[in-house]
């Protein structure tokens, strides 16, 4: 296959990140179709991207023989239905995280992809970030010895949307932001999680405590890995100071640090004796090149018939760990993976 024809399903903010990249920055790929049930969103996307086909029903899009692959960027509750239909239509699948609502749905998607011999890649773009990949190469080289501890954090600045206060729908920060950290932990340790202990609280939205007593905006998780390594993750929403994603990997002979809070390396010194710099404002800016590399990786896996860097199983494990982390938080006890 010389050129992979792409259909974007879901043209919201996150979907348009992928749409813009496939429209102009991914070699050997061509964005030929957009699909969204909302006419206004679909029209706005078409005005910008000017593709050949427009659909409001993904089932109609899947009947188009010109389409080779779909990019699913829709609410999580719809992922399984769309992915199963795409797999059965022999379309390769890129699905934004989380892959599905639970592990059972993930298993259905993975089985359908395998049975139909199509590629399935999940949207953990950090694995495609240049700095993360360099760190992984250093870990694999043994330069810092054996990995002992991986600490990863993600904190978002945005005020939670009303639906996020119901953790049965949102899972809170563990699902909204820390799924990336959980995948990072698995990737750098090369191991599955054995146990999780989570603690958290609502510190920034006290006005919803009565209606949503279980809501939390900050969480800290301690994890043990099956290979003996240790993990530490923290997450937060509505921190307001900026977007923050950092990692430290401690080895027996050294350590690696990833990420910074500054948007740029420019620091201003004033006569008042203050040093100022601009904080990172958005994940869309911090990982903008990682999204492009992620798309290139997906297309290359299709063209070269190779295994995607982030598989359906990786997506399933992240969904599982979000569930276990939330279970630990609610029970206030260590939860073990089986």
NURO-892017 format. One line per field, with one value per atom (N, C-alpha, C): atom name; residue number from 1; x, y, z; residue in one letter. Coordinates in steps of 0.05 Angstrom, whole numbers, always signed. Layout:
NURO-892017
atome = [CA ...]
num = [NUM ...]
xx = [X ...]
yy = [Y ...]
zz = [Z ...]
residu = [A ...]
END
This chain:
NURO-892017
atome = [N CA C N CA C N CA C N CA C N CA C N CA C N CA C N CA C N CA C N CA C N CA C N CA C N CA C N CA C N CA C N CA C N CA C N CA C N CA C N CA C N CA C N CA C N CA C N CA C N CA C N CA C N CA C N CA C N CA C N CA C N CA C N CA C N CA C N CA C N CA C N CA C N CA C N CA C N CA C N CA C N CA C N CA C N CA C N CA C N CA C N CA C N CA C N CA C N CA C N CA C N CA C N CA C N CA C N CA C N CA C N CA C N CA C N CA C N CA C N CA C N CA C N CA C N CA C N CA C N CA C N CA C N CA C N CA C N CA C N CA C N CA C N CA C N CA C N CA C N CA C N CA C N CA C N CA C N CA C N CA C N CA C N CA C N CA C N CA C N CA C N CA C N CA C N CA C N CA C N CA C N CA C N CA C N CA C N CA C N CA C N CA C N CA C N CA C N CA C N CA C N CA C N CA C N CA C N CA C N CA C N CA C N CA C N CA C N CA C N CA C N CA C N CA C N CA C N CA C N CA C N CA C N CA C N CA C N CA C N CA C N CA C N CA C N CA C N CA C N CA C N CA C N CA C N CA C N CA C N CA C N CA C N CA C N CA C N CA C N CA C N CA C N CA C N CA C N CA C N CA C N CA C N CA C N CA C N CA C N CA C N CA C N CA C N CA C N CA C N CA C N CA C N CA C N CA C N CA C N CA C N CA C N CA C N CA C N CA C N CA C N CA C N CA C N CA C N CA C N CA C N CA C N CA C N CA C N CA C N CA C N CA C N CA C N CA C N CA C N CA C N CA C N CA C N CA C N CA C N CA C N CA C N CA C N CA C N CA C N CA C N CA C N CA C N CA C N CA C N CA C N CA C N CA C N CA C N CA C N CA C N CA C N CA C N CA C N CA C N CA C N CA C N CA C N CA C N CA C N CA C N CA C N CA C N CA C N CA C N CA C N CA C N CA C N CA C N CA C N CA C N CA C N CA C N CA C N CA C N CA C N CA C N CA C N CA C N CA C N CA C N CA C N CA C N CA C N CA C N CA C N CA C N CA C N CA C N CA C N CA C N CA C N CA C N CA C N CA C N CA C N CA C N CA C N CA C N CA C N CA C N CA C N CA C N CA C N CA C N CA C N CA C N CA C N CA C N CA C N CA C N CA C N CA C N CA C N CA C N CA C N CA C N CA C N CA C N CA C N CA C N CA C N CA C N CA C N CA C N CA C N CA C N CA C N CA C N CA C N CA C N CA C N CA C N CA C N CA C N CA C N CA C N CA C N CA C N CA C N CA C N CA C N CA C N CA C N CA C N CA C N CA C N CA C N CA C N CA C N CA C N CA C N CA C N CA C N CA C N CA C N CA C N CA C N CA C N CA C N CA C N CA C N CA C N CA C N CA C N CA C N CA C N CA C N CA C N CA C N CA C N CA C N CA C N CA C N CA C N CA C N CA C N CA C N CA C N CA C N CA C N CA C N CA C N CA C N CA C N CA C N CA C N CA C N CA C N CA C N CA C N CA C N CA C N CA C]
num = [1 1 1 2 2 2 3 3 3 4 4 4 5 5 5 6 6 6 7 7 7 8 8 8 9 9 9 10 10 10 11 11 11 12 12 12 13 13 13 14 14 14 15 15 15 16 16 16 17 17 17 18 18 18 19 19 19 20 20 20 21 21 21 22 22 22 23 23 23 24 24 24 25 25 25 26 26 26 27 27 27 28 28 28 29 29 29 30 30 30 31 31 31 32 32 32 33 33 33 34 34 34 35 35 35 36 36 36 37 37 37 38 38 38 39 39 39 40 40 40 41 41 41 42 42 42 43 43 43 44 44 44 45 45 45 46 46 46 47 47 47 48 48 48 49 49 49 50 50 50 51 51 51 52 52 52 53 53 53 54 54 54 55 55 55 56 56 56 57 57 57 58 58 58 59 59 59 60 60 60 61 61 61 62 62 62 63 63 63 64 64 64 65 65 65 66 66 66 67 67 67 68 68 68 69 69 69 70 70 70 71 71 71 72 72 72 73 73 73 74 74 74 75 75 75 76 76 76 77 77 77 78 78 78 79 79 79 80 80 80 81 81 81 82 82 82 83 83 83 84 84 84 85 85 85 86 86 86 87 87 87 88 88 88 89 89 89 90 90 90 91 91 91 92 92 92 93 93 93 94 94 94 95 95 95 96 96 96 97 97 97 98 98 98 99 99 99 100 100 100 101 101 101 102 102 102 103 103 103 104 104 104 105 105 105 106 106 106 107 107 107 108 108 108 109 109 109 110 110 110 111 111 111 112 112 112 113 113 113 114 114 114 115 115 115 116 116 116 117 117 117 118 118 118 119 119 119 120 120 120 121 121 121 122 122 122 123 123 123 124 124 124 125 125 125 126 126 126 127 127 127 128 128 128 129 129 129 130 130 130 131 131 131 132 132 132 133 133 133 134 134 134 135 135 135 136 136 136 137 137 137 138 138 138 139 139 139 140 140 140 141 141 141 142 142 142 143 143 143 144 144 144 145 145 145 146 146 146 147 147 147 148 148 148 149 149 149 150 150 150 151 151 151 152 152 152 153 153 153 154 154 154 155 155 155 156 156 156 157 157 157 158 158 158 159 159 159 160 160 160 161 161 161 162 162 162 163 163 163 164 164 164 165 165 165 166 166 166 167 167 167 168 168 168 169 169 169 170 170 170 171 171 171 172 172 172 173 173 173 174 174 174 175 175 175 176 176 176 177 177 177 178 178 178 179 179 179 180 180 180 181 181 181 182 182 182 183 183 183 184 184 184 185 185 185 186 186 186 187 187 187 188 188 188 189 189 189 190 190 190 191 191 191 192 192 192 193 193 193 194 194 194 195 195 195 196 196 196 197 197 197 198 198 198 199 199 199 200 200 200 201 201 201 202 202 202 203 203 203 204 204 204 205 205 205 206 206 206 207 207 207 208 208 208 209 209 209 210 210 210 211 211 211 212 212 212 213 213 213 214 214 214 215 215 215 216 216 216 217 217 217 218 218 218 219 219 219 220 220 220 221 221 221 222 222 222 223 223 223 224 224 224 225 225 225 226 226 226 227 227 227 228 228 228 229 229 229 230 230 230 231 231 231 232 232 232 233 233 233 234 234 234 235 235 235 236 236 236 237 237 237 238 238 238 239 239 239 240 240 240 241 241 241 242 242 242 243 243 243 244 244 244 245 245 245 246 246 246 247 247 247 248 248 248 249 249 249 250 250 250 251 251 251 252 252 252 253 253 253 254 254 254 255 255 255 256 256 256 257 257 257 258 258 258 259 259 259 260 260 260 261 261 261 262 262 262 263 263 263 264 264 264 265 265 265 266 266 266 267 267 267 268 268 268 269 269 269 270 270 270 271 271 271 272 272 272 273 273 273 274 274 274 275 275 275 276 276 276 277 277 277 278 278 278 279 279 279 280 280 280 281 281 281 282 282 282 283 283 283 284 284 284 285 285 285 286 286 286 287 287 287 288 288 288 289 289 289 290 290 290 291 291 291 292 292 292 293 293 293 294 294 294 295 295 295 296 296 296 297 297 297 298 298 298 299 299 299 300 300 300 301 301 301 302 302 302 303 303 303 304 304 304 305 305 305 306 306 306 307 307 307 308 308 308 309 309 309 310 310 310 311 311 311 312 312 312 313 313 313 314 314 314 315 315 315 316 316 316 317 317 317 318 318 318 319 319 319 320 320 320 321 321 321 322 322 322 323 323 323 324 324 324 325 325 325 326 326 326 327 327 327 328 328 328 329 329 329 330 330 330 331 331 331 332 332 332 333 333 333 334 334 334 335 335 335 336 336 336 337 337 337 338 338 338]
xx = [+17 +0 +18 +17 +34 +24 -3 -15 -38 -39 -61 -82 -106 -129 -143 -145 -154 -182 -198 -223 -221 -226 -226 -255 -259 -285 -285 -297 -296 -280 -293 -279 -279 -279 -276 -247 -241 -214 -192 -195 -175 -174 -198 -199 -184 -187 -175 -145 -134 -104 -96 -109 -103 -110 -133 -141 -121 -111 -92 -66 -57 -32 -35 -56 -59 -64 -75 -80 -54 -33 -10 +17 +19 +45 +53 +37 +43 +47 +72 +78 +64 +57 +45 +17 +4 -23 -39 -65 -82 -109 -116 -141 -163 -180 -200 -229 -233 -260 -262 -284 -290 -317 -320 -346 -352 -375 -384 -414 -428 -458 -468 -450 -459 -451 -471 -467 -448 -452 -436 -406 -400 -372 -361 -377 -368 -363 -380 -377 -352 -347 -324 -298 -298 -275 -270 -292 -290 -280 -290 -281 -251 -240 -211 -195 -205 -189 -196 -221 -229 -224 -238 -234 -255 -251 -268 -296 -297 -321 -329 -355 -366 -388 -388 -408 -417 -443 -453 -457 -455 -458 -433 -419 -395 -399 -423 -429 -428 -437 -435 -406 -390 -362 -348 -355 -341 -348 -369 -376 -360 -345 -329 -304 -301 -277 -251 -253 -228 -215 -230 -219 -204 -179 -162 -161 -164 -160 -177 -185 -201 -186 -190 -180 -204 -206 -230 -224 -237 -233 -261 -276 -303 -305 -328 -330 -325 -312 -303 -325 -349 -372 -378 -369 -375 -352 -329 -305 -309 -321 -324 -341 -364 -382 -369 -355 -343 -319 -303 -279 -286 -307 -315 -325 -341 -351 -328 -308 -286 -269 -264 -248 -263 -289 -304 -306 -302 -301 -272 -254 -226 -212 -219 -206 -186 -162 -142 -152 -145 -156 -135 -137 -124 -145 -144 -164 -151 -162 -152 -157 -140 -144 -167 -181 -178 -190 -179 -188 -218 -227 -255 -263 -287 -298 -287 -280 -270 -254 -242 -224 -239 -264 -280 -284 -290 -294 -267 -245 -219 -214 -220 -216 -231 -256 -272 -259 -249 -236 -211 -194 -169 -174 -194 -201 -211 -227 -237 -215 -196 -173 -156 -151 -135 -149 -175 -190 -191 -191 -193 -166 -145 -117 -113 -123 -118 -102 -89 -73 -91 -84 -97 -77 -78 -60 -75 -65 -79 -63 -77 -65 -50 -28 -10 +14 +10 +29 +56 +57 +83 +105 +97 +117 +130 +117 +128 +142 +143 +157 +188 +202 +231 +246 +238 +252 +246 +220 +213 +227 +229 +243 +273 +285 +313 +317 +299 +301 +298 +280 +276 +301 +314 +339 +361 +362 +382 +376 +350 +343 +351 +344 +349 +379 +395 +424 +438 +424 +436 +454 +453 +471 +466 +441 +436 +432 +441 +438 +410 +402 +375 +356 +333 +312 +302 +301 +291 +263 +261 +237 +230 +205 +195 +174 +179 +160 +149 +123 +111 +87 +85 +62 +50 +24 +10 -10 -9 -27 -38 -65 -77 -89 -88 -97 -127 -141 -169 -188 -208 -230 -246 -253 -268 -295 -303 -330 -349 -374 -394 -395 -393 -395 -372 -349 -325 -328 -346 -349 -361 -374 -385 -363 -349 -326 -335 -361 -370 -370 -370 -369 -341 -326 -300 -276 -280 -258 -239 -244 -227 -200 -180 -153 -140 -146 -134 -140 -165 -172 -166 -172 -169 -140 -122 -95 -74 -79 -58 -57 -75 -73 -47 -38 -13 +10 +9 +30 +31 +8 +7 +20 +15 +28 +58 +66 +94 +108 +95 +107 +111 +91 +94 +116 +118 +137 +166 +171 +199 +208 +189 +196 +196 +181 +178 +164 +146 +133 +104 +88 +60 +59 +38 +34 +23 +35 +26 +5 +11 -8 -8 -30 -34 -46 -36 -48 -52 -77 -84 -96 -87 -100 -106 -127 -133 -153 -160 -180 -188 -210 -220 -211 -191 -179 -186 -196 -200 -229 -246 -275 -292 -289 -304 -334 -343 -371 -387 -373 -387 -385 -373 -368 -395 -415 -440 -454 -454 -467 -451 -424 -406 -384 -392 -373 -349 -351 -328 -309 -317 -300 -273 -252 -225 -212 -196 -181 -151 -142 -114 -111 -92 -88 -58 -50 -23 -25 -9 -10 +18 +20 +44 +39 +57 +53 +77 +72 +94 +91 +114 +114 +121 +112 +117 +146 +162 +191 +206 +192 +205 +209 +205 +209 +186 +190 +171 +161 +136 +125 +112 +113 +100 +87 +61 +47 +30 +30 +10 -4 -29 -44 -62 -69 -86 -100 -124 -139 -142 -145 -150 -128 -103 -80 -76 -85 -86 -59 -37 -11 -1 -12 -3 -5 +3 +3 +30 +30 +54 +56 +76 +81 +111 +118 +147 +151 +175 +181 +210 +214 +241 +244 +266 +272 +298 +296 +319 +330 +356 +368 +388 +401 +421 +447 +451 +476 +472 +447 +442 +412 +405 +377 +372 +347 +339 +316 +316 +293 +282 +256 +242 +222 +221 +200 +209 +195 +199 +173 +171 +147 +147 +170 +172 +163 +149 +142 +166 +183 +208 +231 +255 +280 +286 +269 +274 +267 +286 +281 +289 +271 +276 +284 +307 +316 +311 +299 +292 +308 +307 +322 +311 +287 +275 +286 +303 +315 +298 +279 +261 +268 +265 +269 +241 +233 +207 +209 +191 +189 +161 +153 +126 +122 +100 +95 +82 +84 +72 +42 +28 +0 -18 -8 -26 -11 -24 -13 -12 -30 -30 -5 +7 +32 +56 +56 +79 +84 +63 +66 +58 +60 +51 +66 +93 +108 +104 +98 +93 +68 +48 +24 +30 +48 +55 +70 +89 +105 +87 +67 +48 +33 +24 +10 +28 +53 +72 +77 +78 +82 +59 +35 +11 +11 +17 +17 +39 +62 +85 +78 +64 +56 +38 +20 +2 +18 +34 +48 +69 +82 +104 +95 +69 +58 +75 +79 +94 +76 +85 +69 +70 +47 +47 +62 +74 +88 +70 +45 +25 +2 +0 -18 -45 -64 -89 -85 -66 -60 -50 -34 -25 -50 -68 -92 -109 -111 -126 -113 -87 -74 -78 -78 -83 -111 -131 -158 -160 -147 -146 -134 -112 -99 -115 -129 -146 -168 -179 -200 -189 -166 -154 -146 -136 -128 -152 -174 -199 -210 -209 -218 -203 -177 -160 -168 -172 -179 -205 -225 -251 -250 -235 -234 -213 -195 -174 -157 -150 -133 -117 -96 -80 -98 -96 -110 -90 -94 -75 -86 -68 -75 -72 -91 -91 -89]
yy = [-24 +0 +25 +40 +64 +87 +92 +114 +103 +111 +102 +124 +118 +137 +136 +160 +162 +175 +164 +177 +184 +209 +219 +217 +202 +200 +215 +238 +256 +281 +303 +328 +349 +341 +360 +370 +382 +393 +372 +349 +329 +317 +313 +301 +319 +345 +363 +364 +357 +353 +333 +310 +289 +297 +310 +318 +336 +356 +375 +361 +343 +329 +311 +296 +278 +294 +318 +334 +345 +348 +363 +353 +336 +331 +302 +284 +255 +244 +236 +225 +198 +193 +168 +164 +186 +185 +208 +203 +224 +224 +247 +249 +254 +235 +237 +239 +234 +234 +244 +257 +266 +255 +248 +238 +250 +261 +272 +275 +266 +269 +297 +316 +344 +360 +370 +384 +408 +423 +447 +440 +420 +412 +401 +385 +373 +395 +415 +436 +453 +459 +474 +459 +433 +417 +416 +413 +412 +438 +461 +487 +490 +478 +480 +459 +435 +413 +406 +412 +408 +380 +361 +333 +325 +301 +291 +282 +268 +256 +267 +270 +279 +259 +251 +233 +242 +238 +241 +214 +192 +165 +149 +140 +125 +100 +88 +63 +68 +91 +98 +102 +114 +118 +92 +72 +46 +31 +38 +25 +36 +57 +69 +53 +40 +23 +39 +65 +81 +85 +82 +87 +62 +66 +44 +43 +66 +67 +89 +85 +105 +114 +140 +152 +157 +143 +146 +165 +188 +208 +217 +199 +203 +198 +203 +196 +166 +160 +133 +112 +120 +101 +90 +105 +96 +81 +79 +68 +39 +22 -6 -10 +3 +0 +8 +30 +40 +22 +15 -1 -29 -41 -68 -66 -45 -42 -37 -21 -15 -40 -56 -80 -100 -103 -121 -111 -85 -73 -73 -86 -88 -61 -43 -17 -17 -8 -6 +16 +13 +29 +43 +69 +85 +95 +88 +97 +113 +137 +153 +138 +144 +133 +146 +132 +103 +86 +63 +46 +39 +34 +28 +33 +26 +32 +13 -12 -32 -53 -71 -91 -110 -117 -135 -123 -97 -84 -83 -79 -79 -106 -127 -154 -158 -148 -151 -137 -113 -98 -111 -120 -134 -159 -175 -199 -193 -173 -166 -157 -141 -132 -156 -174 -198 -216 -220 -238 -226 -200 -187 -178 -185 -179 -150 -132 -104 -93 -70 -58 -42 -44 -29 -15 +12 +28 +46 +50 +66 +92 +114 +140 +148 +135 +144 +157 +183 +197 +202 +200 +205 +185 +162 +142 +152 +171 +181 +207 +218 +242 +237 +255 +252 +248 +263 +261 +235 +226 +201 +178 +179 +158 +157 +180 +181 +169 +175 +164 +134 +124 +95 +81 +94 +83 +82 +102 +103 +81 +78 +56 +29 +25 -1 -7 +15 +11 +3 +7 +0 +22 +46 +67 +76 +75 +82 +58 +35 +10 -1 -16 -27 -6 -4 +15 +6 +25 +21 +33 +58 +74 +92 +92 +111 +129 +155 +175 +191 +192 +206 +223 +247 +264 +278 +283 +300 +317 +343 +362 +381 +383 +400 +425 +447 +473 +478 +464 +471 +465 +482 +477 +454 +435 +411 +418 +404 +406 +394 +402 +392 +362 +348 +319 +305 +319 +308 +304 +318 +316 +289 +276 +249 +229 +218 +201 +174 +167 +143 +148 +173 +180 +187 +200 +211 +196 +182 +169 +189 +215 +235 +236 +248 +251 +224 +203 +177 +169 +174 +168 +190 +215 +238 +245 +243 +251 +229 +212 +193 +168 +164 +140 +142 +166 +170 +162 +169 +162 +132 +120 +91 +76 +86 +74 +80 +104 +110 +92 +86 +68 +40 +29 +3 +3 +24 +25 +26 +43 +46 +23 +10 -13 -39 -41 -66 -87 -78 -97 -89 -108 -103 -95 -82 -73 -96 -98 -118 -107 -82 -70 -40 -28 +1 +10 +32 +45 +75 +84 +111 +127 +152 +171 +196 +211 +235 +252 +275 +292 +314 +328 +351 +376 +390 +414 +440 +438 +462 +468 +449 +453 +446 +460 +453 +456 +472 +477 +453 +432 +408 +385 +389 +367 +354 +370 +360 +342 +352 +337 +314 +318 +296 +291 +277 +272 +255 +239 +223 +237 +260 +274 +281 +278 +285 +300 +320 +334 +329 +315 +309 +281 +266 +238 +232 +214 +204 +173 +160 +131 +119 +100 +84 +56 +47 +22 +4 -22 -42 -57 -63 -77 -106 -123 -152 -159 -142 -148 -135 -124 -114 -84 -71 -42 -27 -1 +15 +38 +45 +68 +88 +113 +134 +153 +158 +175 +195 +219 +238 +253 +260 +274 +295 +315 +337 +351 +361 +377 +405 +425 +453 +465 +458 +469 +499 +507 +535 +548 +537 +549 +541 +521 +512 +482 +472 +443 +432 +410 +400 +370 +361 +332 +327 +312 +306 +277 +267 +240 +239 +222 +216 +185 +176 +147 +143 +130 +125 +97 +96 +70 +64 +41 +34 +50 +62 +76 +105 +114 +141 +147 +169 +175 +192 +193 +208 +226 +251 +268 +278 +279 +288 +310 +330 +350 +374 +396 +420 +436 +454 +470 +495 +502 +525 +519 +538 +535 +538 +557 +562 +563 +564 +567 +596 +615 +643 +650 +662 +671 +701 +717 +746 +753 +767 +777 +807 +817 +845 +858 +885 +900 +896 +885 +879 +852 +839 +814 +790 +792 +770 +756 +730 +714 +705 +710 +702 +687 +668 +654 +645 +638 +630 +600 +594 +566 +552 +525 +510 +512 +519 +525 +502 +483 +463 +438 +415 +390 +389 +404 +405 +418 +436 +449 +432 +422 +406 +382 +368 +343 +345 +369 +374 +357 +354 +337 +307 +300 +272 +263 +280 +272 +266 +283 +278 +251 +247 +222 +197 +201 +179 +172 +192 +187 +173 +183 +170 +141 +136 +108 +90 +101 +85 +79 +98 +94 +75 +77 +59 +30 +27 +0 -13 +3 -7 -14 +5 +2 -21 -23 -43 -69 -70 -94 -100 -80 -83 -78 -86 -82 -53 -41 -14 -11 +12 +16 +15 +24 +22 +4 -19 -39 -38 -54 -57 -67 -85 -95 -73 -55 -32 -15 -11 +3 -10 -37 -52 -49 -52 -50 -23 -2 +25 +27 +16 +16 +0 -22 -38 -23 -10 +4 +28 +42 +64 +53 +30 +17 +10 -2 -11 +14 +34 +58 +72 +73 +85 +67 +41 +22 +26 +29 +33 +59 +80 +106 +105 +91 +89 +71 +49 +31 +39 +57 +67 +43 +26 +4 -5 -21 -31 -50 -47 -65 -80 -106 -123 -130 -131 -139 -169 -181 -210 -217]
zz = [+0 +0 +0 -21 -23 -7 -8 +6 +23 +48 +66 +67 +58 +59 +86 +98 +125 +127 +146 +154 +183 +189 +217 +227 +249 +261 +288 +288 +311 +305 +302 +293 +314 +340 +362 +364 +387 +391 +388 +402 +400 +372 +360 +333 +313 +315 +296 +298 +321 +323 +302 +302 +283 +255 +252 +225 +212 +226 +215 +208 +225 +220 +195 +193 +170 +144 +147 +123 +111 +127 +116 +125 +146 +158 +159 +148 +149 +121 +116 +90 +85 +60 +53 +65 +73 +83 +70 +67 +55 +70 +82 +95 +74 +70 +49 +60 +86 +96 +125 +131 +158 +166 +192 +201 +229 +232 +258 +257 +278 +277 +279 +287 +290 +266 +252 +227 +230 +251 +255 +257 +273 +277 +251 +237 +211 +190 +189 +170 +176 +202 +209 +202 +207 +200 +170 +155 +126 +114 +126 +117 +119 +140 +145 +129 +128 +117 +88 +80 +52 +41 +53 +45 +24 +13 -8 +1 +24 +34 +61 +66 +92 +100 +125 +136 +163 +169 +196 +209 +194 +205 +198 +219 +214 +198 +200 +186 +155 +147 +118 +110 +127 +121 +117 +134 +133 +107 +94 +68 +45 +49 +28 +23 +0 -5 -8 -12 -14 +13 +34 +61 +71 +79 +89 +119 +132 +161 +173 +199 +213 +238 +244 +269 +286 +309 +326 +349 +348 +369 +378 +390 +399 +429 +442 +470 +474 +497 +502 +500 +508 +509 +481 +460 +432 +420 +433 +420 +412 +429 +423 +398 +397 +375 +348 +348 +323 +316 +335 +330 +319 +331 +321 +293 +287 +260 +240 +249 +231 +226 +247 +243 +225 +228 +211 +182 +178 +151 +140 +155 +146 +145 +162 +163 +187 +183 +204 +224 +249 +270 +287 +289 +310 +328 +354 +373 +395 +400 +422 +448 +468 +495 +508 +526 +532 +510 +507 +485 +487 +512 +516 +545 +552 +579 +600 +592 +610 +596 +611 +598 +580 +587 +570 +542 +541 +515 +500 +515 +502 +489 +503 +493 +467 +466 +441 +418 +423 +401 +392 +411 +404 +388 +396 +382 +354 +351 +324 +306 +317 +301 +292 +310 +304 +283 +287 +269 +240 +238 +212 +201 +216 +207 +200 +219 +215 +238 +234 +254 +274 +299 +320 +337 +337 +353 +371 +396 +416 +421 +426 +427 +452 +458 +479 +465 +459 +442 +456 +483 +496 +487 +480 +470 +444 +431 +406 +409 +433 +439 +438 +425 +421 +447 +468 +493 +507 +506 +518 +504 +478 +463 +469 +472 +480 +508 +526 +553 +552 +536 +533 +522 +503 +492 +514 +531 +552 +572 +580 +598 +587 +561 +548 +545 +543 +540 +566 +589 +615 +626 +614 +622 +651 +661 +688 +706 +697 +712 +710 +730 +731 +741 +729 +738 +765 +783 +810 +814 +805 +811 +787 +779 +759 +771 +771 +781 +758 +755 +733 +743 +733 +741 +717 +719 +700 +715 +710 +723 +701 +701 +680 +692 +676 +687 +685 +668 +662 +684 +687 +706 +696 +714 +705 +693 +672 +661 +681 +681 +701 +702 +679 +680 +693 +695 +707 +737 +750 +779 +787 +768 +772 +764 +783 +776 +764 +766 +753 +722 +714 +686 +677 +694 +686 +697 +719 +733 +747 +743 +756 +743 +756 +745 +738 +752 +746 +717 +709 +681 +662 +670 +652 +645 +665 +659 +665 +686 +694 +677 +659 +641 +625 +618 +605 +623 +648 +667 +672 +673 +677 +654 +629 +606 +606 +614 +616 +636 +658 +678 +667 +653 +641 +620 +605 +583 +593 +613 +622 +640 +654 +671 +656 +634 +619 +636 +653 +671 +675 +684 +692 +721 +729 +756 +774 +798 +817 +837 +847 +866 +863 +872 +872 +898 +909 +931 +925 +925 +917 +940 +943 +961 +946 +953 +939 +954 +942 +955 +936 +944 +929 +943 +931 +943 +929 +904 +888 +880 +886 +879 +903 +925 +950 +946 +927 +923 +914 +904 +894 +914 +937 +956 +965 +969 +979 +958 +933 +912 +902 +902 +892 +913 +934 +956 +949 +927 +919 +899 +890 +871 +883 +867 +876 +853 +859 +838 +839 +861 +864 +874 +863 +871 +871 +890 +891 +892 +875 +874 +877 +895 +897 +885 +869 +854 +857 +858 +856 +830 +817 +792 +796 +778 +781 +780 +768 +766 +790 +809 +833 +833 +810 +809 +823 +828 +843 +825 +828 +813 +832 +824 +839 +819 +821 +802 +817 +807 +818 +795 +800 +780 +793 +778 +788 +765 +771 +752 +764 +747 +755 +772 +765 +780 +773 +749 +741 +733 +744 +738 +710 +698 +672 +669 +645 +641 +649 +663 +676 +672 +658 +654 +657 +678 +683 +692 +687 +694 +705 +725 +734 +735 +724 +723 +740 +762 +780 +775 +769 +765 +788 +786 +807 +803 +779 +774 +765 +764 +754 +752 +741 +737 +712 +703 +679 +688 +679 +684 +657 +655 +631 +637 +621 +623 +640 +635 +650 +651 +669 +672 +654 +643 +626 +598 +585 +557 +539 +545 +530 +549 +538 +554 +561 +552 +557 +586 +600 +628 +629 +640 +642 +671 +673 +699 +700 +721 +724 +746 +747 +767 +795 +796 +823 +834 +818 +828 +823 +804 +799 +772 +772 +747 +739 +714 +705 +678 +674 +648 +645 +621 +614 +619 +634 +639 +615 +615 +594 +596 +574 +575 +567 +551 +541 +532 +535 +525 +495 +482 +453 +442 +458 +450 +457 +482 +492 +474 +467 +452 +423 +411 +384 +364 +368 +349 +355 +380 +386 +372 +369 +354 +325 +313 +285 +283 +301 +301 +305 +322 +328 +302 +287 +262 +242 +240 +222 +229 +256 +265 +257 +259 +252 +222 +205 +176 +169 +181 +175 +183 +206 +214 +193 +182 +161 +135 +126 +101 +102 +125 +128 +142 +149 +163 +188 +204 +229 +253 +276 +301 +310 +316 +326 +352 +357 +382 +406 +403 +425 +415 +427 +418 +432 +423 +437 +465 +469 +496 +514 +504 +519 +528 +509 +515 +537 +535 +555 +582 +584 +610 +623 +607 +618 +629 +615 +624 +651 +652 +676 +700 +695 +717 +727 +709 +717 +736 +728 +745 +773 +773 +799 +816 +803 +818 +831 +816 +827 +849 +845 +866 +892 +890 +913 +927 +911 +923 +938 +927 +940 +965 +964 +986 +1007 +999 +1017 +1026 +1007 +1013 +988 +992 +970 +954 +928 +909 +893 +890 +875 +848 +828 +801 +798 +784 +780 +750]
residu = [X X X X X X X X X X X X X X X X X X X X X X X X X X X X X X X X X X X X X X X X X X X X X X X X X X X X X X X X X X X X X X X X X X X X X X X X X X X X X X X X X X X X X X X X X X X X X X X X X X X X X X X X X X X X X X X X X X X X X X X X X X X X X X X X X X X X X X X X X X X X X X X X X X X X X X X X X X X X X X X X X X X X X X X X X X X X X X X X X X X X X X X X X X X X X X X X X X X X X X X X X X X X X X X X X X X X X X X X X X X X X X X X X X X X X X X X X X X X X X X X X X X X X X X X X X X X X X X X X X X X X X X X X X X X X X X X X X X X X X X X X X X X X X X X X X X X X X X X X X X X X X X X X X X X X X X X X X X X X X X X X X X X X X X X X X X X X X X X X X X X X X X X X X X X X X X X X X X X X X X X X X X X X X X X X X X X X X X X X X X X X X X X X X X X X X X X X X X X X X X X X X X X X X X X X X X X X X X X X X X X X X X X X X X X X X X X X X X X X X X X X X X X X X X X X X X X X X X X X X X X X X X X X X X X X X X X X X X X X X X X X X X X X X X X X X X X X X X X X X X X X X X X X X X X X X X X X X X X X X X X X X X X X X X X X X X X X X X X X X X X X X X X X X X X X X X X X X X X X X X X X X X X X X X X X X X X X X X X X X X X X X X X X X X X X X X X X X X X X X X X X X X X X X X X X X X X X X X X X X X X X X X X X X X X X X X X X X X X X X X X X X X X X X X X X X X X X X X X X X X X X X X X X X X X X X X X X X X X X X X X X X X X X X X X X X X X X X X X X X X X X X X X X X X X X X X X X X X X X X X X X X X X X X X X X X X X X X X X X X X X X X X X X X X X X X X X X X X X X X X X X X X X X X X X X X X X X X X X X X X X X X X X X X X X X X X X X X X X X X X X X X X X X X X X X X X X X X X X X X X X X X X X X X X X X X X X X X X X X X X X X X X X X X X X X X X X X X X X X X X X X X X X X X X X X X X X X X X X X X X X X X X X X X X X X X X X X X X X X X X X X X X X X X X X X X X X X X X X X X X X X X X X X X X X X X X X X X X X X X X X X X X X X X X X X X X X X X X X X X X X X X X X X X X X X X X X X X X X X X X X X X X X X X X X X X X X X X X X X X X X X X X X X X X X X X X X X X]
END
